[in-house]
């Protein structure tokens, strides 16, 4: 049996600040690990903004999306230098995807809009 060389594309959950419960790590910390992890291709960043209902308005998600878009641009050259495509910015869900697209999202997650609410 011959082993195949596979590459797994992945999005890194972008750091949104220590107070954010769904926050990831800064991309520069991740790059050190990726250098020694064969078969992993970083395709960009993703985030989940705080819940729209908790924030009060959809517009209140904008700073989170704007911050991630800035991180995506800031680390693009580093990702390219390591040979990663770094082409996607995944942010925004059914309740806030319009704001995310305005801030530069290339991927949105709109499952509830397509399939409806989850059943318990």
C-alpha positions in Angstrom: 0.0 0.0 0.0 1.4 3.4 -1.0 1.0 6.3 1.3 -0.5 9.5 -0.2 0.6 13.0 0.7 -2.6 14.7 1.9 -3.1 18.3 2.8 -5.8 19.4 5.2 -7.1 22.9 4.6 -8.0 24.8 7.8 -9.2 28.1 9.0 -7.7 29.5 12.2 -10.1 31.0 14.8 -8.9 34.6 15.1 -8.2 36.2 18.4 -11.0 38.6 19.4 -9.7 39.7 22.8 -9.3 38.1 26.2 -12.8 39.0 27.2 -14.5 37.3 24.3 -15.6 33.8 25.2 -15.2 32.4 21.7 -11.8 33.9 21.1 -8.9 32.0 19.4 -5.2 32.8 19.3 -3.2 35.4 17.4 -2.1 34.0 14.0 1.6 34.6 14.8 1.4 32.1 17.6 -0.1 29.6 15.2 2.5 30.0 12.5 5.2 28.6 14.8 3.2 25.4 15.2 2.2 25.2 11.5 5.9 25.3 10.5 6.4 21.9 12.1 3.0 20.4 11.2 3.1 18.7 7.8 -0.1 18.4 5.8 -1.8 21.5 7.3 -2.7 24.3 4.9 -3.9 27.5 6.5 -6.6 29.0 4.3 -7.4 32.0 6.5 -9.2 33.1 9.6 -12.6 32.6 11.0 -14.5 34.0 14.0 -17.9 33.8 15.7 -18.9 37.2 17.0 -20.7 37.5 20.3 -24.4 36.7 20.1 -26.5 39.4 18.5 -29.1 39.2 21.2 -26.5 39.7 23.9 -25.0 42.7 22.1 -28.4 44.3 21.6 -28.1 45.1 17.9 -26.7 43.5 14.8 -24.5 46.6 14.2 -22.7 45.9 17.4 -21.0 42.9 15.7 -19.2 45.2 13.3 -16.1 45.9 15.6 -15.5 42.2 15.9 -15.6 41.6 12.2 -13.5 44.7 11.5 -10.9 43.5 13.9 -10.6 40.1 12.3 -10.4 41.6 8.8 -7.5 43.7 10.1 -5.8 40.6 11.5 -6.3 38.8 8.2 -4.7 41.6 6.2 -1.9 42.0 8.8 -0.8 38.3 8.7 -1.4 37.7 5.0 2.3 38.2 3.9 3.5 35.9 6.7 1.0 33.2 5.6 2.1 33.5 2.0 5.8 33.3 3.0 5.1 30.0 4.7 3.3 28.7 1.6 -0.3 29.0 2.8 -3.1 30.3 0.6 -4.7 32.5 3.3 -7.5 33.4 1.0 -10.6 33.1 3.3 -12.1 35.2 6.0 -15.0 33.3 7.5 -17.2 35.4 9.7 -20.9 36.1 10.0 -23.8 33.8 10.6 -27.5 34.0 9.8 -28.2 36.9 12.2 -25.2 39.1 11.2 -23.8 38.0 7.9 -24.7 41.2 6.1 -22.3 43.2 8.4 -19.6 40.5 8.0 -19.8 40.7 4.2 -19.5 44.5 4.4 -16.4 44.1 6.5 -14.8 41.6 4.1 -16.1 38.1 4.7 -15.4 35.6 1.9 -17.3 32.8 3.7 -20.5 33.1 5.8 -22.3 30.4 7.8 -26.1 30.7 7.3 -27.4 27.3 8.3 -30.5 28.6 10.2 -31.5 30.7 7.2 -31.5 27.6 5.1 -32.5 24.8 7.4 -34.4 26.7 10.2 -33.9 26.6 13.9 -32.3 23.6 15.5 -34.6 21.2 17.3 -33.7 20.5 21.0 
